[in-house]
Amino acid sequence: MANESRPCPCDIGDRFDYGGRGQEVQVEHIKAYVCKPSTSTDKAVIVIHDIFGWQLPNTRYIADMLTTNGYIAICPDFFVGQEAWKLSNDWGTFNEWLKTRNAGKIDKEVDVVLKYLRDQCGAKKIGVIGFCWGGAAVQHLMLKNPHLKTGVSLYGVIRHFDDKSSLLHPTFFIFGEKDDIIPLEQVTSLEQKLKLNCKVDYEVKIYPGQTHGFVHRKREDINPQDKPYIEEGRKDMINWLNKYL
């Protein structure tokens, strides 16, 4: 567990210089980033951002990567207009900031996004991926939302939902071996609970030497030792979605 003076070491990683191939849209009361492939598809993926919000270029880079693999990708603002976390913020205020942004209370927004994907984009098979805060949100949705087909939780903060493991849909969990915010004993505990309670397909994978945020907040070109694991994590994510969507 990270210490209280530094509750989330999320400054690890790089901010990508990336503009995005998609466009921003208004979906009822939510703003969202949407990217669509050049050929029509009925498969879509909801991308749930981390604490740095829906406009982080890194997250849009991953959304566009999904699109190049044939998926409609949408990254909504699940903070619904509230400010995303900034590196300049005082870490001592993080827990108070987080109380008003609950990863388990996004159901209303998800319902709106699902309706948009079905009605406006022609999506019939819809999955979800998420990072850190968004990874915890994925676990929440896999426990209760009947309209999603599958999910990938990337370094989702386990403590938010560590007592719940009866998943409704196939779920892939990605963790880094050296993640300061998610100790390996928490990952082991999650795996044991899934083994006891989960009736659907799941996988928990730990990537050697990797820290928090490695799949979307490390640039493979300046972290050569991490490159194989960054690429493996992204490939595993796509393969899981391909299998279940």
Disulfide bonds with the S-S distance in Angstrom:
Cys8-Cys10 2.49
